[in-house]
Amino acid sequence: MTVPQSRRFEKKGRNDILMKIRLGKVEVTFFHSINQETLETILDKVLFYDHPTQ
C-alpha cells in the first residue's frame, strides 16, 4: 500500500458534513453520500493504514 499524497480540498461548512468517523488518530469526513461497498473499502484501507501489522 502506498502512502497517499496530501491534497487540499475546498472549504466546506459544518452543515455540509454527511458523516464523520474517527478511528484513533485518523478522522474521515464525508460530504457526499457513497454506496456501502465504497464506504467499506475506504474504511478497510484506513484501518489497514492505521494498523499495518495486522
C-alpha positions in Angstrom: 0.0 0.0 0.0 1.4 3.4 -0.9 1.0 6.5 1.3 -1.4 9.0 -0.4 -0.1 12.4 -1.2 -1.6 15.3 0.8 -4.2 17.2 -1.1 -6.1 20.4 -0.3 -9.9 20.4 -0.8 -12.2 23.4 -1.0 -13.5 24.5 2.4 -16.8 23.0 3.5 -19.1 24.2 6.2 -20.2 22.1 9.2 -23.7 21.9 7.7 -22.3 20.2 4.6 -20.9 17.2 6.6 -22.9 14.0 6.0 -20.8 11.6 8.2 -17.7 11.9 10.3 -15.8 8.9 11.6 -12.8 8.9 14.0 -10.7 5.8 14.3 -8.0 6.6 16.8 -5.9 9.4 15.4 -7.5 9.1 11.9 -10.6 11.1 11.1 -12.6 10.6 7.9 -15.3 13.1 6.9 -17.8 12.5 4.1 -19.6 15.4 2.4 -21.5 13.4 -0.2 -23.3 10.1 0.1 -21.4 7.0 -1.1 -22.6 3.4 -1.5 -22.0 0.8 1.2 -19.3 -1.1 -0.8 -17.2 2.1 -1.3 -17.6 3.1 2.3 -16.3 -0.4 3.4 -13.4 -0.2 1.0 -12.4 3.2 2.4 -12.7 2.1 6.0 -10.7 -1.1 5.3 -7.9 1.0 3.8 -8.0 3.5 6.7 -7.9 0.7 9.3 -5.0 -1.1 7.4 -3.1 2.2 7.2 -3.6 2.8 10.9 -2.5 -0.8 11.9 -0.4 -2.2 9.1 1.0 -5.1 11.2 -2.4 -6.8 11.5 
